[in-house]
């Protein structure tokens, strides 16, 4: 029988103590902090944040969150960003255009991952930022037009050139590649909108609504939808709210999947990948809303399979 000396027992106990001490230190190591800045409290913001957090948890990435919401108040955004600037954090997670614009202007020494911003222009200009934008690629938008309303070859669009000239030029090229004709009419002031709209509706099969503060707004929605209904020229709305109000369909987003996309970016950054190696991304999934009553009025019909797969259907 092997005899255990006192010195051997002491050495074994010392080793065990050393190992336990190491595990204790690991267990109490500080987790990185993520500051969450939200422009609003609406459902998409909550869905994206929840999905992002769930993805980090699934990847066993432990972080502490400090969350702030501006509730749409621009003054509160300034206060939030100033506060975030003073706090130590591994990363800023910014949801919405209000906070993202402010964060990109003020914070340059920490990575920023953004969501719920319309396009990537501002993100591409910052070395410390990336994110998932709201807008689907132009080619995707026109491909879905062909799927949902095949046979509509001439597409009209109203736009303010000061806001959207570059986008419209790119859209005309994208439409042409798919065999569509995009007729674009400039609107330079609210007073021009009725006459320009009336002239355009006489020449097109369908009207494509693009995000434009002058052309598409709560103030212009009623006039656009009434003109569409009167002339039997359907409108592709920029959101499901427009479809509910009478637009024929809209391409929407899967906010949970977009939250997961931002979560994947955050995991890569926290594990050491440089943020300038992670380009801004577009939504991976396309959701859509349909208005069957509008389609019937326009003497059009959506394929049954696409109706079944719609995110929302208004009857």
C-alpha positions as a LaTeX table, in Angstrom:
\begin{tabular}{lrrr}
\hline
Residue & $x$ (\AA) & $y$ (\AA) & $z$ (\AA) \\
\hline
Unk1 & 0.00 & 0.00 & 0.00 \\
Unk2 & 1.35 & 3.42 & $-1.06$ \\
Unk3 & 2.15 & 5.75 & 1.81 \\
Unk4 & 1.20 & 9.44 & 1.45 \\
Unk5 & 3.59 & 11.81 & 3.17 \\
Unk6 & 2.55 & 15.07 & 4.82 \\
Unk7 & 4.48 & 17.07 & 2.22 \\
Unk8 & 2.63 & 15.32 & $-0.62$ \\
Unk9 & $-0.73$ & 16.09 & 0.99 \\
Unk10 & 0.30 & 19.72 & 1.42 \\
Unk11 & 1.38 & 19.94 & $-2.25$ \\
Unk12 & $-1.89$ & 18.41 & $-3.43$ \\
Unk13 & $-3.99$ & 20.76 & $-1.32$ \\
Unk14 & $-1.99$ & 23.76 & $-2.54$ \\
Unk15 & $-2.61$ & 22.74 & $-6.15$ \\
Unk16 & $-6.35$ & 22.36 & $-5.54$ \\
Unk17 & $-6.46$ & 25.77 & $-3.87$ \\
Unk18 & $-4.61$ & 27.34 & $-6.81$ \\
Unk19 & $-7.05$ & 25.84 & $-9.34$ \\
Unk20 & $-10.09$ & 26.91 & $-7.31$ \\
Unk21 & $-8.67$ & 30.41 & $-7.02$ \\
Unk22 & $-8.24$ & 30.61 & $-10.79$ \\
Unk23 & $-11.82$ & 29.51 & $-11.42$ \\
Unk24 & $-13.09$ & 31.98 & $-8.85$ \\
Unk25 & $-11.28$ & 34.83 & $-10.58$ \\
Unk26 & $-12.69$ & 33.77 & $-13.97$ \\
Unk27 & $-16.20$ & 33.58 & $-12.54$ \\
Unk28 & $-15.91$ & 37.07 & $-11.11$ \\
Unk29 & $-14.21$ & 38.63 & $-14.11$ \\
Unk30 & $-16.10$ & 41.73 & $-15.19$ \\
Unk31 & $-18.34$ & 41.27 & $-18.22$ \\
Unk32 & $-18.12$ & 43.95 & $-20.92$ \\
Unk33 & $-20.77$ & 46.67 & $-20.89$ \\
Unk34 & $-22.97$ & 47.51 & $-23.87$ \\
Unk35 & $-24.78$ & 50.84 & $-23.85$ \\
Unk36 & $-28.12$ & 50.62 & $-25.65$ \\
Unk37 & $-29.51$ & 53.87 & $-27.03$ \\
Unk38 & $-33.02$ & 53.77 & $-28.55$ \\
Unk39 & $-34.68$ & 56.63 & $-30.42$ \\
Unk40 & $-38.19$ & 55.38 & $-29.59$ \\
Unk41 & $-40.06$ & 52.84 & $-27.46$ \\
Unk42 & $-42.02$ & 51.27 & $-30.34$ \\
Unk43 & $-42.35$ & 47.52 & $-30.89$ \\
Unk44 & $-39.63$ & 47.16 & $-33.59$ \\
Unk45 & $-37.07$ & 48.63 & $-31.16$ \\
Unk46 & $-38.07$ & 46.16 & $-28.45$ \\
Unk47 & $-38.08$ & 43.21 & $-30.86$ \\
Unk48 & $-34.62$ & 44.02 & $-32.20$ \\
Unk49 & $-33.08$ & 44.48 & $-28.76$ \\
Unk50 & $-34.65$ & 41.28 & $-27.42$ \\
Unk51 & $-33.45$ & 39.21 & $-30.40$ \\
Unk52 & $-29.96$ & 40.71 & $-30.14$ \\
Unk53 & $-29.74$ & 39.90 & $-26.43$ \\
Unk54 & $-31.01$ & 36.36 & $-27.00$ \\
Unk55 & $-28.36$ & 35.75 & $-29.66$ \\
Unk56 & $-25.56$ & 36.91 & $-27.34$ \\
Unk57 & $-26.92$ & 34.63 & $-24.62$ \\
Unk58 & $-27.04$ & 31.66 & $-27.01$ \\
Unk59 & $-23.42$ & 32.34 & $-27.95$ \\
Unk60 & $-22.52$ & 32.44 & $-24.24$ \\
Unk61 & $-21.33$ & 36.00 & $-24.51$ \\
Unk62 & $-21.99$ & 37.54 & $-21.10$ \\
Unk63 & $-22.43$ & 41.31 & $-21.10$ \\
Unk64 & $-23.94$ & 43.99 & $-18.92$ \\
Unk65 & $-26.50$ & 46.31 & $-20.51$ \\
Unk66 & $-27.17$ & 49.96 & $-19.78$ \\
Unk67 & $-30.27$ & 50.89 & $-21.74$ \\
Unk68 & $-31.65$ & 54.38 & $-22.46$ \\
Unk69 & $-34.60$ & 55.49 & $-24.60$ \\
Unk70 & $-35.32$ & 58.97 & $-25.92$ \\
Unk71 & $-38.99$ & 58.35 & $-26.66$ \\
Unk72 & $-38.62$ & 60.39 & $-29.84$ \\
Unk73 & $-37.36$ & 63.46 & $-27.96$ \\
Unk74 & $-34.39$ & 65.01 & $-29.80$ \\
Unk75 & $-33.28$ & 66.92 & $-26.67$ \\
Unk76 & $-33.18$ & 63.69 & $-24.69$ \\
Unk77 & $-31.04$ & 62.11 & $-27.42$ \\
Unk78 & $-28.40$ & 64.79 & $-26.87$ \\
Unk79 & $-28.44$ & 64.09 & $-23.12$ \\
Unk80 & $-28.25$ & 60.32 & $-23.63$ \\
Unk81 & $-25.30$ & 60.53 & $-26.00$ \\
Unk82 & $-23.44$ & 62.92 & $-23.68$ \\
Unk83 & $-24.00$ & 60.47 & $-20.83$ \\
Unk84 & $-22.87$ & 57.50 & $-22.95$ \\
Unk85 & $-19.76$ & 59.40 & $-23.94$ \\
Unk86 & $-18.71$ & 59.68 & $-20.29$ \\
Unk87 & $-19.29$ & 56.04 & $-19.41$ \\
Unk88 & $-16.97$ & 53.12 & $-20.01$ \\
Unk89 & $-18.43$ & 50.61 & $-22.47$ \\
Unk90 & $-17.13$ & 48.01 & $-24.86$ \\
Unk91 & $-19.72$ & 48.94 & $-27.48$ \\
Unk92 & $-22.64$ & 51.25 & $-28.30$ \\
Unk93 & $-25.81$ & 49.61 & $-29.67$ \\
Unk94 & $-27.87$ & 52.36 & $-31.33$ \\
Unk95 & $-31.42$ & 51.82 & $-32.53$ \\
Unk96 & $-33.05$ & 54.45 & $-34.73$ \\
Unk97 & $-31.88$ & 57.37 & $-36.85$ \\
Unk98 & $-32.15$ & 59.99 & $-34.09$ \\
Unk99 & $-29.67$ & 58.31 & $-31.78$ \\
Unk100 & $-27.46$ & 56.91 & $-34.52$ \\
Unk101 & $-26.83$ & 60.29 & $-36.13$ \\
Unk102 & $-25.93$ & 61.80 & $-32.76$ \\
Unk103 & $-23.73$ & 58.89 & $-31.70$ \\
Unk104 & $-21.80$ & 58.87 & $-34.97$ \\
Unk105 & $-21.16$ & 62.60 & $-34.63$ \\
Unk106 & $-20.01$ & 62.45 & $-31.01$ \\
Unk107 & $-18.40$ & 59.07 & $-30.31$ \\
Unk108 & $-15.35$ & 57.95 & $-32.29$ \\
Unk109 & $-13.38$ & 55.86 & $-29.79$ \\
Unk110 & $-15.72$ & 52.87 & $-29.40$ \\
Unk111 & $-17.45$ & 50.52 & $-31.83$ \\
Unk112 & $-21.04$ & 51.38 & $-32.74$ \\
Unk113 & $-23.54$ & 48.84 & $-34.06$ \\
Unk114 & $-26.72$ & 50.42 & $-35.41$ \\
Unk115 & $-30.17$ & 49.23 & $-36.39$ \\
Unk116 & $-33.44$ & 50.76 & $-37.61$ \\
Unk117 & $-31.65$ & 53.31 & $-39.79$ \\
Unk118 & $-32.89$ & 53.86 & $-43.32$ \\
Unk119 & $-29.66$ & 53.50 & $-45.29$ \\
Unk120 & $-25.94$ & 52.90 & $-44.88$ \\
Unk121 & $-24.64$ & 56.30 & $-46.06$ \\
Unk122 & $-23.84$ & 57.62 & $-42.59$ \\
Unk123 & $-22.47$ & 54.28 & $-41.38$ \\
Unk124 & $-20.11$ & 53.94 & $-44.33$ \\
Unk125 & $-18.57$ & 57.28 & $-43.47$ \\
Unk126 & $-17.54$ & 56.15 & $-39.97$ \\
Unk127 & $-14.58$ & 53.87 & $-39.28$ \\
Unk128 & $-16.03$ & 52.75 & $-35.94$ \\
Unk129 & $-19.56$ & 51.86 & $-37.07$ \\
Unk130 & $-21.58$ & 49.16 & $-38.79$ \\
Unk131 & $-25.13$ & 47.87 & $-38.57$ \\
Unk132 & $-28.22$ & 46.53 & $-40.31$ \\
Unk133 & $-30.20$ & 49.05 & $-42.35$ \\
Unk134 & $-33.94$ & 49.07 & $-42.95$ \\
Unk135 & $-34.03$ & 49.43 & $-46.71$ \\
Unk136 & $-34.19$ & 46.38 & $-48.95$ \\
Unk137 & $-31.89$ & 46.50 & $-52.01$ \\
Unk138 & $-33.49$ & 48.08 & $-55.08$ \\
Unk139 & $-33.21$ & 44.86 & $-57.07$ \\
Unk140 & $-35.07$ & 42.99 & $-54.32$ \\
Unk141 & $-37.85$ & 45.58 & $-54.27$ \\
Unk142 & $-38.45$ & 45.30 & $-58.01$ \\
Unk143 & $-38.21$ & 41.50 & $-57.96$ \\
Unk144 & $-40.98$ & 41.44 & $-55.38$ \\
Unk145 & $-43.03$ & 43.85 & $-57.47$ \\
Unk146 & $-42.85$ & 41.32 & $-60.30$ \\
Unk147 & $-43.84$ & 38.48 & $-57.96$ \\
Unk148 & $-46.74$ & 40.25 & $-56.28$ \\
Unk149 & $-48.17$ & 42.16 & $-59.26$ \\
Unk150 & $-46.84$ & 40.55 & $-62.44$ \\
Unk151 & $-47.68$ & 42.41 & $-65.61$ \\
Unk152 & $-47.19$ & 45.89 & $-64.18$ \\
Unk153 & $-44.35$ & 47.06 & $-66.42$ \\
Unk154 & $-44.39$ & 50.85 & $-66.08$ \\
Unk155 & $-43.60$ & 52.03 & $-62.57$ \\
Unk156 & $-43.97$ & 55.63 & $-61.47$ \\
Unk157 & $-42.20$ & 57.37 & $-58.61$ \\
Unk158 & $-42.43$ & 60.86 & $-57.14$ \\
Unk159 & $-39.30$ & 62.20 & $-55.48$ \\
Unk160 & $-37.54$ & 65.29 & $-54.24$ \\
Unk161 & $-34.16$ & 65.44 & $-56.07$ \\
Unk162 & $-32.50$ & 67.15 & $-53.11$ \\
Unk163 & $-33.16$ & 64.02 & $-51.05$ \\
Unk164 & $-33.28$ & 61.14 & $-53.49$ \\
Unk165 & $-31.65$ & 61.88 & $-56.85$ \\
Unk166 & $-28.87$ & 59.33 & $-56.43$ \\
Unk167 & $-31.30$ & 56.64 & $-55.33$ \\
Unk168 & $-33.67$ & 57.26 & $-58.23$ \\
Unk169 & $-30.84$ & 57.09 & $-60.76$ \\
Unk170 & $-29.77$ & 53.74 & $-59.31$ \\
Unk171 & $-33.40$ & 52.56 & $-59.23$ \\
Unk172 & $-33.90$ & 53.32 & $-62.93$ \\
Unk173 & $-30.88$ & 51.16 & $-63.78$ \\
Unk174 & $-32.07$ & 48.34 & $-61.49$ \\
Unk175 & $-35.59$ & 48.43 & $-62.99$ \\
Unk176 & $-34.23$ & 48.38 & $-66.53$ \\
Unk177 & $-32.25$ & 45.19 & $-65.83$ \\
Unk178 & $-35.49$ & 43.47 & $-64.83$ \\
Unk179 & $-37.43$ & 44.65 & $-67.87$ \\
Unk180 & $-39.31$ & 47.39 & $-66.03$ \\
Unk181 & $-39.62$ & 51.04 & $-66.95$ \\
Unk182 & $-39.31$ & 53.52 & $-64.09$ \\
Unk183 & $-40.79$ & 56.96 & $-64.79$ \\
Unk184 & $-39.55$ & 59.43 & $-62.19$ \\
Unk185 & $-41.16$ & 62.82 & $-61.61$ \\
Unk186 & $-39.48$ & 65.53 & $-59.57$ \\
Unk187 & $-41.35$ & 67.36 & $-56.81$ \\
Unk188 & $-39.52$ & 70.41 & $-55.49$ \\
Unk189 & $-42.23$ & 71.85 & $-53.24$ \\
Unk190 & $-45.50$ & 70.70 & $-51.65$ \\
Unk191 & $-47.46$ & 72.96 & $-54.01$ \\
Unk192 & $-46.19$ & 71.01 & $-57.03$ \\
Unk193 & $-47.32$ & 67.63 & $-55.73$ \\
Unk194 & $-50.98$ & 67.54 & $-56.95$ \\
Unk195 & $-50.23$ & 68.50 & $-60.57$ \\
Unk196 & $-47.11$ & 66.32 & $-60.84$ \\
Unk197 & $-48.97$ & 63.36 & $-59.35$ \\
Unk198 & $-51.92$ & 63.79 & $-61.69$ \\
Unk199 & $-49.67$ & 63.86 & $-64.76$ \\
Unk200 & $-47.66$ & 60.83 & $-63.62$ \\
Unk201 & $-50.69$ & 58.65 & $-62.88$ \\
Unk202 & $-51.78$ & 58.95 & $-66.52$ \\
Unk203 & $-48.57$ & 57.29 & $-67.71$ \\
Unk204 & $-47.91$ & 54.41 & $-65.28$ \\
Unk205 & $-49.31$ & 51.06 & $-64.15$ \\
Unk206 & $-48.25$ & 51.30 & $-60.51$ \\
Unk207 & $-46.78$ & 53.92 & $-58.17$ \\
Unk208 & $-43.70$ & 53.09 & $-56.09$ \\
Unk209 & $-43.52$ & 54.95 & $-52.80$ \\
Unk210 & $-39.99$ & 55.76 & $-51.65$ \\
Unk211 & $-39.02$ & 57.28 & $-48.33$ \\
Unk212 & $-39.04$ & 61.01 & $-49.02$ \\
Unk213 & $-39.85$ & 63.65 & $-46.42$ \\
Unk214 & $-41.45$ & 65.97 & $-48.97$ \\
Unk215 & $-43.44$ & 63.47 & $-51.07$ \\
Unk216 & $-44.40$ & 60.73 & $-48.60$ \\
Unk217 & $-45.49$ & 62.08 & $-45.23$ \\
Unk218 & $-48.54$ & 62.06 & $-42.97$ \\
Unk219 & $-49.55$ & 65.35 & $-44.64$ \\
Unk220 & $-49.51$ & 63.90 & $-48.18$ \\
Unk221 & $-50.79$ & 60.37 & $-47.46$ \\
Unk222 & $-54.51$ & 61.12 & $-47.85$ \\
Unk223 & $-54.09$ & 62.95 & $-51.18$ \\
Unk224 & $-51.85$ & 60.22 & $-52.62$ \\
Unk225 & $-54.14$ & 57.38 & $-51.58$ \\
Unk226 & $-57.27$ & 59.14 & $-52.85$ \\
Unk227 & $-55.64$ & 59.81 & $-56.21$ \\
Unk228 & $-54.53$ & 56.18 & $-56.40$ \\
Unk229 & $-58.07$ & 54.96 & $-55.64$ \\
Unk230 & $-59.70$ & 57.36 & $-58.09$ \\
Unk231 & $-57.36$ & 56.51 & $-60.99$ \\
Unk232 & $-57.14$ & 52.78 & $-60.16$ \\
Unk233 & $-53.35$ & 53.01 & $-60.03$ \\
Unk234 & $-52.07$ & 51.04 & $-57.02$ \\
Unk235 & $-49.45$ & 52.42 & $-54.65$ \\
Unk236 & $-46.61$ & 50.36 & $-53.20$ \\
Unk237 & $-46.47$ & 51.73 & $-49.67$ \\
Unk238 & $-43.29$ & 52.29 & $-47.66$ \\
Unk239 & $-44.77$ & 50.48 & $-44.63$ \\
Unk240 & $-47.65$ & 48.32 & $-43.46$ \\
Unk241 & $-49.32$ & 51.43 & $-42.01$ \\
Unk242 & $-49.71$ & 52.70 & $-45.58$ \\
Unk243 & $-51.15$ & 49.34 & $-46.65$ \\
Unk244 & $-53.71$ & 49.49 & $-43.84$ \\
Unk245 & $-54.66$ & 52.97 & $-45.07$ \\
Unk246 & $-55.14$ & 51.81 & $-48.69$ \\
Unk247 & $-51.80$ & 51.16 & $-50.41$ \\
Unk248 & $-51.81$ & 47.82 & $-52.21$ \\
Unk249 & $-48.76$ & 46.28 & $-50.58$ \\
Unk250 & $-45.51$ & 47.05 & $-48.81$ \\
Unk251 & $-42.27$ & 45.23 & $-48.21$ \\
Unk252 & $-41.63$ & 45.01 & $-44.50$ \\
Unk253 & $-38.92$ & 43.67 & $-42.22$ \\
Unk254 & $-38.46$ & 40.80 & $-39.82$ \\
Unk255 & $-37.25$ & 42.82 & $-36.83$ \\
Unk256 & $-36.34$ & 39.77 & $-34.78$ \\
Unk257 & $-34.08$ & 38.49 & $-37.53$ \\
Unk258 & $-32.54$ & 41.94 & $-37.92$ \\
Unk259 & $-31.88$ & 41.96 & $-34.18$ \\
Unk260 & $-30.13$ & 38.63 & $-34.56$ \\
Unk261 & $-28.05$ & 40.08 & $-37.40$ \\
Unk262 & $-26.86$ & 42.92 & $-35.18$ \\
Unk263 & $-26.21$ & 40.39 & $-32.42$ \\
Unk264 & $-23.96$ & 38.41 & $-34.76$ \\
Unk265 & $-22.00$ & 41.60 & $-35.49$ \\
Unk266 & $-21.63$ & 42.36 & $-31.79$ \\
Unk267 & $-20.35$ & 38.86 & $-31.02$ \\
Unk268 & $-17.68$ & 39.18 & $-33.71$ \\
Unk269 & $-16.58$ & 42.57 & $-32.39$ \\
Unk270 & $-16.41$ & 41.42 & $-28.76$ \\
Unk271 & $-14.35$ & 38.42 & $-29.87$ \\
Unk272 & $-11.82$ & 40.66 & $-31.51$ \\
Unk273 & $-12.83$ & 41.22 & $-35.13$ \\
Unk274 & $-12.15$ & 44.83 & $-36.24$ \\
Unk275 & $-15.39$ & 46.68 & $-36.87$ \\
Unk276 & $-14.08$ & 48.08 & $-40.15$ \\
Unk277 & $-14.00$ & 44.49 & $-41.39$ \\
Unk278 & $-17.76$ & 44.11 & $-40.77$ \\
Unk279 & $-19.65$ & 46.07 & $-43.47$ \\
Unk280 & $-23.22$ & 47.33 & $-42.98$ \\
Unk281 & $-25.82$ & 44.74 & $-44.00$ \\
Unk282 & $-29.33$ & 44.72 & $-45.45$ \\
Unk283 & $-32.22$ & 42.70 & $-43.99$ \\
Unk284 & $-31.86$ & 38.97 & $-44.73$ \\
Unk285 & $-35.59$ & 38.33 & $-44.77$ \\
Unk286 & $-38.41$ & 40.01 & $-46.67$ \\
Unk287 & $-41.80$ & 40.27 & $-45.02$ \\
Unk288 & $-44.75$ & 41.93 & $-46.73$ \\
Unk289 & $-48.25$ & 43.23 & $-46.12$ \\
Unk290 & $-51.17$ & 43.07 & $-48.56$ \\
Unk291 & $-54.47$ & 44.92 & $-48.92$ \\
Unk292 & $-56.93$ & 42.60 & $-50.67$ \\
Unk293 & $-59.69$ & 45.21 & $-50.79$ \\
Unk294 & $-57.42$ & 47.62 & $-52.65$ \\
Unk295 & $-56.28$ & 44.89 & $-55.03$ \\
Unk296 & $-59.92$ & 44.04 & $-55.83$ \\
Unk297 & $-60.69$ & 47.71 & $-56.53$ \\
Unk298 & $-57.68$ & 47.83 & $-58.87$ \\
Unk299 & $-58.98$ & 44.66 & $-60.59$ \\
Unk300 & $-55.86$ & 42.79 & $-59.56$ \\
Unk301 & $-55.33$ & 39.69 & $-57.46$ \\
Unk302 & $-52.41$ & 38.31 & $-55.48$ \\
Unk303 & $-51.46$ & 34.62 & $-55.93$ \\
Unk304 & $-52.99$ & 32.54 & $-53.13$ \\
Unk305 & $-49.63$ & 31.20 & $-51.99$ \\
Unk306 & $-48.34$ & 34.72 & $-51.46$ \\
Unk307 & $-51.46$ & 35.73 & $-49.56$ \\
Unk308 & $-50.92$ & 32.79 & $-47.21$ \\
Unk309 & $-47.30$ & 33.79 & $-46.58$ \\
Unk310 & $-47.97$ & 37.50 & $-45.95$ \\
Unk311 & $-47.04$ & 39.00 & $-42.62$ \\
Unk312 & $-50.26$ & 41.02 & $-42.58$ \\
Unk313 & $-53.37$ & 40.89 & $-44.77$ \\
Unk314 & $-55.94$ & 43.67 & $-44.77$ \\
Unk315 & $-59.38$ & 42.78 & $-46.15$ \\
\hline
\end{tabular}
